[in-house]
Amino acid sequence: MIINDNDYFYMQQAIELAKLGRFTTSPNPNVGCLIVKNNQIVGTGYHQKAGLPHAEVYALNMAGKAAQGATAYVTLEPCSHFGRTPPCADALIRSQIKRVVIAMQDPNPDVSGNGIKRLRDAGIEVIVGVLAAQAESLNKGFLKRMRTGLPYVQLKLAASLDGKIAMASGESKWITSSIARQDVQRYRAQASCILSTRMTVQTDNASLTVRHAQLPDDIKQIYPPENIRQPIRVIIDSQNQLTGEENIFKQLGEIWIVRKQDIAINKPNTQLIIESSPQNHIDLVHLLTLFGKKGINSVWVEAGAHLAGALIEQDLVDELIIYYAPKLLGHNSNDMCILPNLQKLSMAPNFQFESTTMVGEDLRVVLKRR
């Protein structure tokens, strides 16, 4: 089983195809497929939405009889089980594909290794591991949920150069530029849910929706407004202070209210999650575990210093995204996170820089926990 240069070339194109589904596939993974015969692409496909055909089916339908004796390039192991759709491994076998190149094995226990085995048992040559790192980055949320039961957590903060997120009065509109806020829309649109707090919702009059008009042009060209999926908005309200009259309840999309008591808010598309842990505060580990059970792959957090600090302190943040504005707010302003138990420098949460990018006049810094 030999990997050649063409395998990398075509797998790269399959990965680019998979990216087209990143705003619509949740809770399913992003998957792309290319079918190549005699160095000609005869079929392409990507998974678009849960319940619709998988990438391999679209590519095979395009290829038709040309799939016989061809090579399929797939960014994730073809499924081998009946879910909402039939097994893709069986479809590849029926097409008489000769060779399948797979970027990475699927950690989903319903699939893991079974699709590869089924293909090999049918006499098809299977190669696994081509551009695996790139394929891994396509589905950080799905893969973490399959491996750990927890979603991938991205914590977003907008801060001044001295690490302040608001004036002492609470005024925070707007620390960063409109271009930075447009960049946030791209992240929101890819998330399964947006996690915030009652304080943020009421103080900022927040809607926490994806605004199609503010999305970058490259996304708007692919996705019309009706095709953009609104992430579930999850609001922690442990003191039952939301009234139902806030701006967030006037927007389209599903809302989950997290409370410690069975006191619901009677609004459309709004449901109550009761967090009954014995502590006064919400048990964040338990809440994220619940998200995983409900098929939430990724959580985008937009909240104040208390929730940000709690998530960081409990080592629940996979990715920290900070937009730094070229401003100084001074020592009386509000800090970006509160870490009350931090006593020594050796206890400080330690991150590593992933990227730094200018976004308009602001600097976006992406970090991952060491």
SETIMI-413673 format. One record per residue (C-alpha): residue in three letters; residue number from 1; x, y, z. Coordinates in steps of 0.2 Angstrom, whole numbers. Example, Ala and Ser with C-alpha at 12.3 -4.5 7.8 and 13.67 -1.06 7.14 Angstrom:
2
+------+-----+-------+-------+-------+
| type | seq |    c1 |    c2 |    c3 |
+------+-----+-------+-------+-------+
|  Ala |   1 |    62 |   -22 |    39 |
|  Ser |   2 |    68 |    -5 |    36 |
+------+-----+-------+-------+-------+
This chain:
370
+------+-----+-------+-------+-------+
| type | seq |    c1 |    c2 |    c3 |
+------+-----+-------+-------+-------+
|  Met |   1 |     0 |     0 |     0 |
|  Ile |   2 |    10 |    15 |    -7 |
|  Ile |   3 |     5 |    33 |    -4 |
|  Asn |   4 |    10 |    44 |   -19 |
|  Asp |   5 |    11 |    63 |   -22 |
|  Asn |   6 |    -6 |    62 |   -31 |
|  Asp |   7 |   -14 |    56 |   -15 |
|  Tyr |   8 |    -9 |    72 |    -5 |
|  Phe |   9 |   -14 |    83 |   -20 |
|  Tyr |  10 |   -32 |    75 |   -21 |
|  Met |  11 |   -34 |    74 |    -2 |
|  Gln |  12 |   -31 |    92 |     0 |
|  Gln |  13 |   -45 |    96 |   -12 |
|  Ala |  14 |   -56 |    84 |    -2 |
|  Ile |  15 |   -52 |    94 |    13 |
|  Glu |  16 |   -57 |   110 |     5 |
|  Leu |  17 |   -73 |   102 |     0 |
|  Ala |  18 |   -77 |    97 |    18 |
|  Lys |  19 |   -74 |   115 |    24 |
|  Leu |  20 |   -90 |   120 |    14 |
|  Gly |  21 |  -101 |   111 |    26 |
|  Arg |  22 |   -94 |   119 |    42 |
|  Phe |  23 |  -108 |   131 |    44 |
|  Thr |  24 |  -122 |   118 |    42 |
|  Thr |  25 |  -117 |   100 |    47 |
|  Ser |  26 |  -118 |   100 |    66 |
|  Pro |  27 |  -120 |    88 |    75 |
|  Asn |  28 |  -112 |    78 |    61 |
|  Pro |  29 |   -94 |    80 |    55 |
|  Asn |  30 |   -88 |    90 |    40 |
|  Val |  31 |   -83 |    77 |    27 |
|  Gly |  32 |   -77 |    79 |     9 |
|  Cys |  33 |   -75 |    66 |    -5 |
|  Leu |  34 |   -66 |    66 |   -22 |
|  Ile |  35 |   -67 |    52 |   -34 |
|  Val |  36 |   -52 |    51 |   -46 |
|  Lys |  37 |   -50 |    40 |   -62 |
|  Asn |  38 |   -35 |    41 |   -73 |
|  Asn |  39 |   -29 |    57 |   -64 |
|  Gln |  40 |   -46 |    65 |   -68 |
|  Ile |  41 |   -59 |    70 |   -55 |
|  Val |  42 |   -75 |    62 |   -60 |
|  Gly |  43 |   -85 |    65 |   -44 |
|  Thr |  44 |   -85 |    77 |   -29 |
|  Gly |  45 |   -96 |    79 |   -14 |
|  Tyr |  46 |   -97 |    86 |     4 |
|  His |  47 |  -109 |    82 |    18 |
|  Gln |  48 |  -121 |    97 |    19 |
|  Lys |  49 |  -133 |    94 |    33 |
|  Ala |  50 |  -138 |    80 |    46 |
|  Gly |  51 |  -151 |    69 |    37 |
|  Leu |  52 |  -145 |    73 |    20 |
|  Pro |  53 |  -133 |    61 |    10 |
|  His |  54 |  -115 |    60 |    16 |
|  Ala |  55 |  -100 |    66 |     5 |
|  Glu |  56 |   -97 |    49 |    -3 |
|  Val |  57 |  -115 |    47 |    -9 |
|  Tyr |  58 |  -114 |    64 |   -18 |
|  Ala |  59 |   -97 |    60 |   -26 |
|  Leu |  60 |  -103 |    43 |   -32 |
|  Asn |  61 |  -119 |    49 |   -39 |
|  Met |  62 |  -109 |    62 |   -49 |
|  Ala |  63 |   -96 |    49 |   -55 |
|  Gly |  64 |  -109 |    36 |   -60 |
|  Lys |  65 |  -101 |    21 |   -69 |
|  Ala |  66 |   -84 |    30 |   -69 |
|  Ala |  67 |   -82 |    26 |   -51 |
|  Gln |  68 |   -78 |     8 |   -56 |
|  Gly |  69 |   -59 |     5 |   -54 |
|  Ala |  70 |   -57 |    23 |   -47 |
|  Thr |  71 |   -49 |    30 |   -31 |
|  Ala |  72 |   -60 |    38 |   -18 |
|  Tyr |  73 |   -52 |    51 |    -7 |
|  Val |  74 |   -62 |    54 |     9 |
|  Thr |  75 |   -57 |    65 |    24 |
|  Leu |  76 |   -65 |    54 |    37 |
|  Glu |  77 |   -68 |    35 |    38 |
|  Pro |  78 |   -84 |    30 |    28 |
|  Cys |  79 |   -98 |    25 |    40 |
|  Ser |  80 |  -102 |     7 |    42 |
|  His |  81 |  -119 |     8 |    51 |
|  Phe |  82 |  -137 |    13 |    48 |
|  Gly |  83 |  -140 |    30 |    55 |
|  Arg |  84 |  -151 |    43 |    46 |
|  Thr |  85 |  -143 |    37 |    30 |
|  Pro |  86 |  -137 |    20 |    24 |
|  Pro |  87 |  -118 |    15 |    27 |
|  Cys |  88 |  -106 |    24 |    15 |
|  Ala |  89 |   -94 |    10 |    15 |
|  Asp |  90 |  -107 |    -1 |     7 |
|  Ala |  91 |  -110 |    12 |    -6 |
|  Leu |  92 |   -92 |    12 |   -11 |
|  Ile |  93 |   -91 |    -7 |   -12 |
|  Arg |  94 |  -106 |    -7 |   -23 |
|  Ser |  95 |   -98 |     6 |   -35 |
|  Gln |  96 |   -83 |    -6 |   -37 |
|  Ile |  97 |   -71 |     7 |   -32 |
|  Lys |  98 |   -53 |     0 |   -32 |
|  Arg |  99 |   -45 |    10 |   -19 |
|  Val | 100 |   -50 |    21 |    -5 |
|  Val | 101 |   -38 |    34 |     3 |
|  Ile | 102 |   -44 |    40 |    20 |
|  Ala | 103 |   -37 |    55 |    30 |
|  Met | 104 |   -41 |    48 |    47 |
|  Gln | 105 |   -51 |    35 |    56 |
|  Asp | 106 |   -67 |    40 |    64 |
|  Pro | 107 |   -67 |    39 |    83 |
|  Asn | 108 |   -86 |    37 |    84 |
|  Pro | 109 |   -88 |    20 |    92 |
|  Asp | 110 |  -102 |    16 |    79 |
|  Val | 111 |   -89 |    17 |    65 |
|  Ser | 112 |   -71 |    17 |    72 |
|  Gly | 113 |   -62 |     5 |    61 |
|  Asn | 114 |   -77 |    -5 |    55 |
|  Gly | 115 |   -79 |     5 |    39 |
|  Ile | 116 |   -60 |     2 |    35 |
|  Lys | 117 |   -62 |   -16 |    39 |
|  Arg | 118 |   -78 |   -18 |    28 |
|  Leu | 119 |   -69 |   -10 |    13 |
|  Arg | 120 |   -54 |   -21 |    15 |
|  Asp | 121 |   -64 |   -37 |    17 |
|  Ala | 122 |   -72 |   -32 |     1 |
|  Gly | 123 |   -55 |   -33 |    -8 |
|  Ile | 124 |   -53 |   -14 |    -9 |
|  Glu | 125 |   -36 |    -6 |    -6 |
|  Val | 126 |   -37 |     6 |     9 |
|  Ile | 127 |   -24 |    19 |    14 |
|  Val | 128 |   -27 |    28 |    31 |
|  Gly | 129 |   -17 |    44 |    37 |
|  Val | 130 |   -15 |    55 |    22 |
|  Leu | 131 |   -16 |    74 |    28 |
|  Ala | 132 |   -22 |    67 |    45 |
|  Ala | 133 |   -18 |    83 |    55 |
|  Gln | 134 |   -28 |    94 |    43 |
|  Ala | 135 |   -42 |    82 |    43 |
|  Glu | 136 |   -42 |    83 |    62 |
|  Ser | 137 |   -43 |   102 |    62 |
|  Leu | 138 |   -59 |   101 |    52 |
|  Asn | 139 |   -69 |    93 |    66 |
|  Lys | 140 |   -61 |    98 |    82 |
|  Gly | 141 |   -78 |    98 |    91 |
|  Phe | 142 |   -85 |    82 |    84 |
|  Leu | 143 |   -69 |    73 |    87 |
|  Lys | 144 |   -68 |    79 |   105 |
|  Arg | 145 |   -86 |    74 |   109 |
|  Met | 146 |   -83 |    57 |   102 |
|  Arg | 147 |   -67 |    54 |   112 |
|  Thr | 148 |   -72 |    62 |   128 |
|  Gly | 149 |   -91 |    65 |   128 |
|  Leu | 150 |   -87 |    84 |   130 |
|  Pro | 151 |   -89 |    98 |   117 |
|  Tyr | 152 |   -74 |   109 |   111 |
|  Val | 153 |   -75 |   125 |   120 |
|  Gln | 154 |   -69 |   142 |   113 |
|  Leu | 155 |   -69 |   157 |   124 |
|  Lys | 156 |   -70 |   174 |   116 |
|  Leu | 157 |   -64 |   190 |   124 |
|  Ala | 158 |   -63 |   207 |   118 |
|  Ala | 159 |   -51 |   218 |   128 |
|  Ser | 160 |   -40 |   233 |   128 |
|  Leu | 161 |   -21 |   232 |   128 |
|  Asp | 162 |   -21 |   231 |   147 |
|  Gly | 163 |   -33 |   217 |   147 |
|  Lys | 164 |   -49 |   226 |   152 |
|  Ile | 165 |   -66 |   221 |   145 |
|  Ala | 166 |   -77 |   236 |   151 |
|  Met | 167 |   -76 |   252 |   160 |
|  Ala | 168 |   -80 |   252 |   179 |
|  Ser | 169 |   -98 |   257 |   174 |
|  Gly | 170 |  -100 |   242 |   164 |
|  Glu | 171 |   -99 |   251 |   147 |
|  Ser | 172 |   -91 |   240 |   134 |
|  Lys | 173 |   -98 |   245 |   117 |
|  Trp | 174 |   -88 |   245 |   108 |
|  Ile | 175 |   -70 |   241 |   113 |
|  Thr | 176 |   -66 |   233 |    97 |
|  Ser | 177 |   -69 |   238 |    79 |
|  Ser | 178 |   -84 |   233 |    68 |
|  Ile | 179 |   -72 |   222 |    57 |
|  Ala | 180 |   -67 |   212 |    73 |
|  Arg | 181 |   -86 |   210 |    77 |
|  Gln | 182 |   -89 |   204 |    59 |
|  Asp | 183 |   -75 |   191 |    62 |
|  Val | 184 |   -84 |   185 |    77 |
|  Gln | 185 |   -99 |   181 |    66 |
|  Arg | 186 |   -89 |   169 |    57 |
|  Tyr | 187 |   -85 |   159 |    73 |
|  Arg | 188 |  -103 |   160 |    79 |
|  Ala | 189 |  -109 |   153 |    63 |
|  Gln | 190 |   -98 |   138 |    65 |
|  Ala | 191 |  -103 |   134 |    83 |
|  Ser | 192 |  -116 |   122 |    89 |
|  Cys | 193 |  -121 |   133 |   103 |
|  Ile | 194 |  -116 |   150 |   111 |
|  Leu | 195 |  -115 |   150 |   130 |
|  Ser | 196 |  -117 |   166 |   140 |
|  Thr | 197 |  -125 |   172 |   156 |
|  Arg | 198 |  -140 |   182 |   162 |
|  Met | 199 |  -128 |   197 |   166 |
|  Thr | 200 |  -121 |   198 |   148 |
|  Val | 201 |  -139 |   196 |   140 |
|  Gln | 202 |  -146 |   210 |   151 |
|  Thr | 203 |  -131 |   222 |   152 |
|  Asp | 204 |  -127 |   221 |   133 |
|  Asn | 205 |  -145 |   219 |   127 |
|  Ala | 206 |  -137 |   205 |   118 |
|  Ser | 207 |  -146 |   194 |   105 |
|  Leu | 208 |  -131 |   182 |   102 |
|  Thr | 209 |  -137 |   177 |    84 |
|  Val | 210 |  -128 |   175 |    68 |
|  Arg | 211 |  -131 |   190 |    57 |
|  His | 212 |  -130 |   186 |    39 |
|  Ala | 213 |  -127 |   204 |    34 |
|  Gln | 214 |  -111 |   205 |    45 |
|  Leu | 215 |  -104 |   188 |    39 |
|  Pro | 216 |   -88 |   190 |    27 |
|  Asp | 217 |   -92 |   190 |     9 |
|  Asp | 218 |   -85 |   173 |     5 |
|  Ile | 219 |   -97 |   165 |    17 |
|  Lys | 220 |  -112 |   175 |    10 |
|  Gln | 221 |  -108 |   170 |    -7 |
|  Ile | 222 |  -110 |   152 |    -3 |
|  Tyr | 223 |  -124 |   153 |    10 |
|  Pro | 224 |  -140 |   163 |     8 |
|  Pro | 225 |  -148 |   169 |    24 |
|  Glu | 226 |  -161 |   155 |    25 |
|  Asn | 227 |  -146 |   142 |    24 |
|  Ile | 228 |  -137 |   149 |    39 |
|  Arg | 229 |  -140 |   139 |    55 |
|  Gln | 230 |  -143 |   148 |    71 |
|  Pro | 231 |  -133 |   140 |    85 |
|  Ile | 232 |  -142 |   136 |   101 |
|  Arg | 233 |  -141 |   150 |   113 |
|  Val | 234 |  -138 |   144 |   131 |
|  Ile | 235 |  -140 |   157 |   145 |
|  Ile | 236 |  -135 |   153 |   163 |
|  Asp | 237 |  -147 |   161 |   175 |
|  Ser | 238 |  -144 |   153 |   192 |
|  Gln | 239 |  -154 |   167 |   201 |
|  Asn | 240 |  -169 |   167 |   190 |
|  Gln | 241 |  -168 |   185 |   184 |
|  Leu | 242 |  -172 |   184 |   166 |
|  Thr | 243 |  -189 |   190 |   163 |
|  Gly | 244 |  -192 |   184 |   145 |
|  Glu | 245 |  -193 |   202 |   139 |
|  Glu | 246 |  -175 |   204 |   134 |
|  Asn | 247 |  -169 |   206 |   116 |
|  Ile | 248 |  -163 |   188 |   115 |
|  Phe | 249 |  -181 |   181 |   116 |
|  Lys | 250 |  -186 |   192 |   101 |
|  Gln | 251 |  -174 |   184 |    89 |
|  Leu | 252 |  -175 |   168 |    79 |
|  Gly | 253 |  -167 |   152 |    85 |
|  Glu | 254 |  -168 |   140 |   100 |
|  Ile | 255 |  -164 |   146 |   117 |
|  Trp | 256 |  -159 |   135 |   133 |
|  Ile | 257 |  -161 |   143 |   150 |
|  Val | 258 |  -150 |   135 |   163 |
|  Arg | 259 |  -157 |   137 |   181 |
|  Lys | 260 |  -156 |   128 |   197 |
|  Gln | 261 |  -175 |   128 |   200 |
|  Asp | 262 |  -190 |   123 |   189 |
|  Ile | 263 |  -195 |   140 |   184 |
|  Ala | 264 |  -198 |   141 |   165 |
|  Ile | 265 |  -199 |   156 |   154 |
|  Asn | 266 |  -214 |   154 |   142 |
|  Lys | 267 |  -207 |   160 |   126 |
|  Pro | 268 |  -207 |   151 |   109 |
|  Asn | 269 |  -192 |   140 |   106 |
|  Thr | 270 |  -186 |   141 |   124 |
|  Gln | 271 |  -183 |   127 |   135 |
|  Leu | 272 |  -177 |   125 |   153 |
|  Ile | 273 |  -162 |   115 |   159 |
|  Ile | 274 |  -162 |   112 |   177 |
|  Glu | 275 |  -144 |   110 |   185 |
|  Ser | 276 |  -148 |   102 |   201 |
|  Ser | 277 |  -130 |   101 |   208 |
|  Pro | 278 |  -128 |   104 |   227 |
|  Gln | 279 |  -117 |   120 |   224 |
|  Asn | 280 |  -124 |   137 |   224 |
|  His | 281 |  -116 |   139 |   207 |
|  Ile | 282 |  -119 |   130 |   190 |
|  Asp | 283 |  -108 |   114 |   189 |
|  Leu | 284 |  -100 |   118 |   172 |
|  Val | 285 |   -92 |   101 |   170 |
|  His | 286 |  -110 |    93 |   172 |
|  Leu | 287 |  -117 |   106 |   160 |
|  Leu | 288 |  -104 |   103 |   147 |
|  Thr | 289 |  -107 |    84 |   149 |
|  Leu | 290 |  -125 |    87 |   146 |
|  Phe | 291 |  -121 |    97 |   130 |
|  Gly | 292 |  -111 |    82 |   124 |
|  Lys | 293 |  -125 |    70 |   127 |
|  Lys | 294 |  -137 |    82 |   117 |
|  Gly | 295 |  -125 |    82 |   102 |
|  Ile | 296 |  -117 |    98 |   105 |
|  Asn | 297 |  -100 |    98 |    96 |
|  Ser | 298 |   -93 |   115 |   100 |
|  Val | 299 |   -97 |   129 |   112 |
|  Trp | 300 |   -93 |   147 |   108 |
|  Val | 301 |   -93 |   157 |   125 |
|  Glu | 302 |   -97 |   176 |   125 |
|  Ala | 303 |   -98 |   181 |   143 |
|  Gly | 304 |   -91 |   191 |   157 |
|  Ala | 305 |   -76 |   189 |   168 |
|  His | 306 |   -84 |   177 |   181 |
|  Leu | 307 |   -89 |   163 |   168 |
|  Ala | 308 |   -73 |   166 |   159 |
|  Gly | 309 |   -63 |   164 |   174 |
|  Ala | 310 |   -73 |   149 |   180 |
|  Leu | 311 |   -70 |   140 |   163 |
|  Ile | 312 |   -52 |   143 |   163 |
|  Glu | 313 |   -49 |   139 |   181 |
|  Gln | 314 |   -58 |   122 |   179 |
|  Asp | 315 |   -47 |   118 |   163 |
|  Leu | 316 |   -63 |   118 |   152 |
|  Val | 317 |   -56 |   130 |   138 |
|  Asp | 318 |   -49 |   122 |   123 |
|  Glu | 319 |   -46 |   138 |   113 |
|  Leu | 320 |   -45 |   156 |   120 |
|  Ile | 321 |   -48 |   169 |   107 |
|  Ile | 322 |   -44 |   187 |   112 |
|  Tyr | 323 |   -47 |   202 |   101 |
|  Tyr | 324 |   -36 |   216 |   108 |
|  Ala | 325 |   -40 |   234 |   103 |
|  Pro | 326 |   -27 |   247 |   103 |
|  Lys | 327 |   -34 |   256 |   118 |
|  Leu | 328 |   -30 |   258 |   137 |
|  Leu | 329 |   -44 |   258 |   149 |
|  Gly | 330 |   -34 |   260 |   165 |
|  His | 331 |   -34 |   251 |   182 |
|  Asn | 332 |   -52 |   255 |   188 |
|  Ser | 333 |   -59 |   245 |   173 |
|  Asn | 334 |   -65 |   227 |   173 |
|  Asp | 335 |   -53 |   213 |   171 |
|  Met | 336 |   -56 |   200 |   157 |
|  Cys | 337 |   -57 |   185 |   169 |
|  Ile | 338 |   -58 |   183 |   188 |
|  Leu | 339 |   -47 |   169 |   195 |
|  Pro | 340 |   -50 |   170 |   214 |
|  Asn | 341 |   -41 |   154 |   219 |
|  Leu | 342 |   -25 |   159 |   210 |
|  Gln | 343 |   -12 |   161 |   224 |
|  Lys | 344 |     5 |   158 |   215 |
|  Leu | 345 |    13 |   161 |   199 |
|  Ser | 346 |    16 |   142 |   197 |
|  Met | 347 |    -3 |   140 |   198 |
|  Ala | 348 |    -7 |   151 |   183 |
|  Pro | 349 |   -16 |   144 |   168 |
|  Asn | 350 |    -3 |   141 |   155 |
|  Phe | 351 |    -8 |   144 |   136 |
|  Gln | 352 |     2 |   143 |   120 |
|  Phe | 353 |     0 |   154 |   105 |
|  Glu | 354 |    -8 |   147 |    90 |
|  Ser | 355 |    -9 |   162 |    79 |
|  Thr | 356 |    -9 |   181 |    79 |
|  Thr | 357 |   -19 |   190 |    65 |
|  Met | 358 |   -23 |   208 |    62 |
|  Val | 359 |   -42 |   211 |    60 |
|  Gly | 360 |   -44 |   228 |    55 |
|  Glu | 361 |   -36 |   239 |    68 |
|  Asp | 362 |   -37 |   225 |    81 |
|  Leu | 363 |   -26 |   210 |    85 |
|  Arg | 364 |   -34 |   193 |    86 |
|  Val | 365 |   -24 |   181 |    96 |
|  Val | 366 |   -29 |   163 |    97 |
|  Leu | 367 |   -21 |   152 |   111 |
|  Lys | 368 |   -23 |   134 |   116 |
|  Arg | 369 |   -21 |   127 |   134 |
|  Arg | 370 |    -4 |   118 |   136 |
+------+-----+-------+-------+-------+
